[in-house]
Amino acid sequence: ITGAGLYNPATNSTYDWYVYTGVTTGNPRSGTLAASGTGQPLATPGYQVVPLTPVAVTAGQKFSVVITLTTPGYDYPIPLEYPIGGYASQATASAGQSYYSYSGSAWTDVTSSYPNTNVALKALSQYAVSASVSGGNGTLSSPATSYTGTGGSAVFTLAPDTGYRPASSVSGSCATGSFADNTYTTGAVSGNCTVGFSFVSSDTYALNLAVSGVSGSISATPTPPGGTCPGTCIQNFASGTVVTLTPTPETGALFSNWSGDCSGSGACQVPMNGMKSVTAFFTWGPNVKNAGSGTTFGRIGDAYAAASDGETIRLRDLTFSEALNCNRAVTVTLRGGYDSSFTTRGGATTISGSLTVTGGTVEIDGITIA
């Protein structure tokens, strides 16, 4: 709860506010007083949104916002919303929603005096976005908690120590945002979330690494700070460092090509004279061969889908991670243990996953299913 919407009926009205949690129906000032204060005088009449010290509440929790309003020279300090034909004929209210009191101790449910009527007072809520800094070398110069509604964003300003700058990667549960110098703006907020910052030497640059296609990894040297990136990661290197990137495909895969700040088909060297981004693309190798057609495939399932009736499918001496479903009205033989030329057998083929036959016939030769 971060604010209250209310109607001020008089010039220069003054007010005190209170937020209670764990209240009992019928008594807005029961439970726990979570926050209170005195607001600035309301100079002009009309609808006002006044700030409150934020109070966290959860779904299903009963709370109350209590306003003590003083209206100089005006004897009707409690604006009400009730049905008036031609103006507010659709207004409705239920018992237990709003109350009024002359003393602040004895409370009357508004609907017991005026049917379908509420006090014109609303509690306003926003999501809390909390920021933190780890590792030292700088601080937050903006408040550590920001508040925003659904689809909004939170903005935090960082104050790095001399010789440092904000790291390009952030942690936390907020949607990814972006930096503009030392100011970070989160992505669209859809609930309470956190964002974590750290600082790196201002003489370092971020190297963004990504893997695309089938599985593989990228190793970066020198280490530290380099290491192996099995997917998408960010590593920071000192300015002037020449980083060597080596692609490593998973078993049965092949390295295809680089994109971004790397090119070629082998190891790549990236001079860190600024922020760099590199993607490694991997494809399946010729791991399976349909003996009849001579066509090679990367995966057993692809070869089976293309096999003709009576086909022998030759499998290399590899481990295939597949959930293989054989459901065609054909007879095929899966024969394992072949070398890379598919001519000599002697190795071992393993299917790490499952083999399900729901149609046709499948003969197994030299294959272990694990």
N, C-alpha and C positions, 0 to 999 in steps of 0.2 A: 504494500500500500504506500504510494508515494505522494498522493495529493487528495484534495477534496474539491468537488464542484458544488457551489452553493449560490443562492441568490441573496444579495445584500439589498434590503429595501430602503436604506437611508444613507445620507451623506455622512462621511467620517465615522462609520461604525467601527467598533473594535470587537475582537474575538479572541478566545482561548480555544485550544483544540486538544483532544485526547484520543488515543487509540488504545483499545483494550483487546486482548486475545483471551480465548477460552471463556467467553461470556455465557451467561445463562439467559435463555429466552425470557423477555419481560424486564430485564435489568441491564441496560446498556453499559453501566459502570461496574459490573461485576467482573470476575476473572482477574486478569493481570494487566496492570497499566504498563503497556509496552513503550509508549512515547507520549510526550505532551509538550506544549509550548504556547507562546503568545505570538500571534501574527501581526504584521504591519497593519495600521489602520486602513480601512477600505474607504478611500476618498470619494468614490462615486458609486451610486446605486447600480444594480444590474447583476448579471451573472458573473461569478468570479471563480477562478481556479486557484486555490491556495496550496502551497507546498507543505508537506508534512515530512518529518523525519521518517525515512523508509522503515517499514516494519514488515518482516517476512511472514507470510501466511501460506497455508497449504490447502489443497482441495478438501472441502468438507469441514474445515475449521471455522467455528463461529468467532466473529470479531465485531467490533463496533467502532465507528468514528463519531465522536461526540463534539459538538460545537457549542460554546457559550457565546451568544451573540448579543451585543449591546448596541441599540439603535437610538442615538440621541434625538429626542423630539419626535420619535415615531413609536406608536404604541402597539404595533403588530410585527414583532421581530421574527416570527417563524413563518416564512413563505411555505405554502402548501401546493401540491399538485392534486387536483380533483376534477371530476367530470363537469364540464360546462358546455352545454349545447352550442354548437357552432364555433367553439374555440378548442376545447380539449375533451370532446365527448368520448374518446376512446380510452381515457385514463382509467387504470385499474390499480388496485392495491390489495394486499392480503395481510391478515393479522400476523404480527411478529416481524414486520419489516421495518417500521420506524415508530419512534416514540417522541413525546415532548414532555417537558418538566418545567415547572416554575422555579424549583429550588435546586434541581440537579440531583435530588435524592429519591423523590417519589415520581415514578414515570407512568405515563398513560399511553397506551397503544392508540395511534391516531385513528385507526379504523373503528375503534369503539366510540369515537365522537363523530367521525365523518366517514361514512362508508366509501370504499374505493379511493381513499385519499392517503398520500404519502407526504412526509416532510420533503421539501425540495433540497435534498442533500445526497450526494453520491460519493462513494469511495472510489478513487481512481487507482488503478494498478498498472505496473509495468514489470518487465522481466529484469532481473539483476544480472549484469555482466561484470564479473570480477577478474581483475588483472593482478599478476604477480611477477616478480623479477627473481631470477636465480643466478647464482654464480658471481654476484657483485659486479663491479666495474661500471655501475650506472644505477639510476633509480627511475621511478615514475614521477613525472612532474605534474601529472593530472591526478585526480582522485582515483583510488584503486577500484572503485565500484561505480559503474555507470548504469543508467536505467533507460530502457527503451521499450516500445511496444512491438507487437508482432510485425515482422518484415523490416523493422528499423535496424540501425547499426549503432555500435558503440565506438567512440573515438578516444584513444589514449595517446598522450604525449610522453615521450621518453627523454631522459636527460643522461646521456652517456658521459662517463668520465673522459678526461682528455686522453686522446689516443685510442679511443674505442668508438664503436658504432653498434646499433642494434643488429643482432644476427638476423639473417633473412628468413629463417624458419622460426615458427612459433609453435607452442604446444597448447594443450587444452581442448575443450569440447566445443568451442564456438566455430561457426562456419568460417572457412578460410577467407581472410581479407587481404589488404595490401598496405604497403608502406609508402609514405611520401615524406622523404627525409626521416625525421625522428617521430613522425606521427603515424599511428597505425589505426586503420578503420576496419572493423570486423565485417564479415559477410552478414547476410540477412539473419536476424535473430528470431528464433521460434520458441525459445524457452530460456530458463536460467542457464548460463554457461560460463566457462572460464577461459582465460587466455594467458599464456605464460611467455615471458620474454627473457632473453639473455643477451649479453653483449660480447662482441669479439673485437680483436684488434682492428683498428681502422685501416691497417695495412693488409687485411685479408679479404678474399673474395669467395663467394659461394660458387660451388660447382654442383649443378643440378643433374643427377643421373637418373635414367629411366630405362626399363626393359620393356620391349614390345614384341608382339607375336607370341611364340611359345616360350617356355621357361628357359631361363639362363641367368647369369649373374655378370657383374662387372667388378673387377678388382682394380683399385687405385693405389698407386705408389707415388711418392714416398708415404710410409706409415710411421707413427701417426702424423696427421689426422686421417689419412686415407684408410681404406679397408675394403671389404667386399660388400657390394650393394646387390641384394638378391631381387630387388624390385625398384621402386622409386625412393630415392634418398637425396639428401643434401649434405655435402661435405665442404668445409671451409679450409682454404689454403692461403699461405702467405703470398703476398704480391711478388711476382717474379718466379714463383715455383713452376717448374715444368712437370706436370702430372702425367704419368703413363697409365693409360687405361687398357685393360686386357679383358676381352670378352670370353666367357666360359659357358658354352651351352650345356644344358642338362643331357643326360644319357639319351642318345637317339636323336638329338637335335643338332643343328648346324648354325653357326653364326652367319648371318646374311649380310648386313651392312650397318654403318653408322648413319646418323643424321644429326643436324645441329652443328656444334663446333668440332666435330670429328668427321673424317671421311676415310675411305679405303676399306679393306677387308681383313685387317689384322689389328695388332696393337696400335694405339693412337696416342700421340703426345699433345697435351693441351697446355699452352703457356697461360698462366694465371695473371693476366694483366687487366682483368675485369671479371664481372660475373659471367659464367659460361653455362651452357646447357648441352647435354649430349644424350642421345637415345641409341640403344643397341637393339637391332632387330634380329630375332632368331626364327628359324623355320625347322620343320622336321626333316631329317635325312631320309635316304632310301633304306628303310628298315624292314620292309615287307615287299615280297614280289609274288605276283600271280604268275605261276609257271607257264600257263597256257598262253596268255597274252604278252607276257614279258614286261608288264607295267609294274612300276615300283610305287610304293606308298610309304607314308610316314607312320601310319597307325594301322593296327589290325582291322579295326572296324571299317576303315575306308576301303581296304582291300577286299573284305568280305562283301561289302555293298556292291562292289564292281565285279565280283567273281561269277563265272558262268557255272552251269551244272557240271559236276565232275572235276572242278578246278582243284589243284593243289596250291595252297598258299604257303610260301616259304618264309620263315621268320628268322631274323638274325639272332645271334646269341646275345640278346639284351634282356633287360627287364622292362616290360611294357606295363605302365600304370593305366589300366583301362577297365571299364565295366562293359564287357563285350556281350551284346545281345544278338544272338543268331536266330532270326525269325523268318528267313526266306525258304521257299519250297525248292531248295537245291541241296545237293550233296557236295560237301567240300571237305578237304583234308587240310588241317593245320599242322604243318611239319616244322619243328623248331631246330635250333642249334646251328644255323648256317653262318658262315663267315660273311664278310662284306661283299664278296663276289657272288654269293648265293649258289656256289657250286660245291663247297666242301662243308661237311657237317662234323661236329666234334665239340662244339661249345654247348652252352645251356641257355634255354629260353624260359623266362618266367613271366607269367601274367600276374601282376600284383593288383588284384581287384577281384573280378568275378567273371565267370563265363556262364551265360544262361542260354539254353536252346529251347525255343518255343515253336520252331518250324523247321522242316527239312532235316538233314542229317549232317552231323559234324564229327569227323574222325580226328583224333588227337594223336600226335606222334612226336615225342621228344620235347614235351612242354610240361612245366610245373605250374600249377595254379596256386598261388599263395594268398 
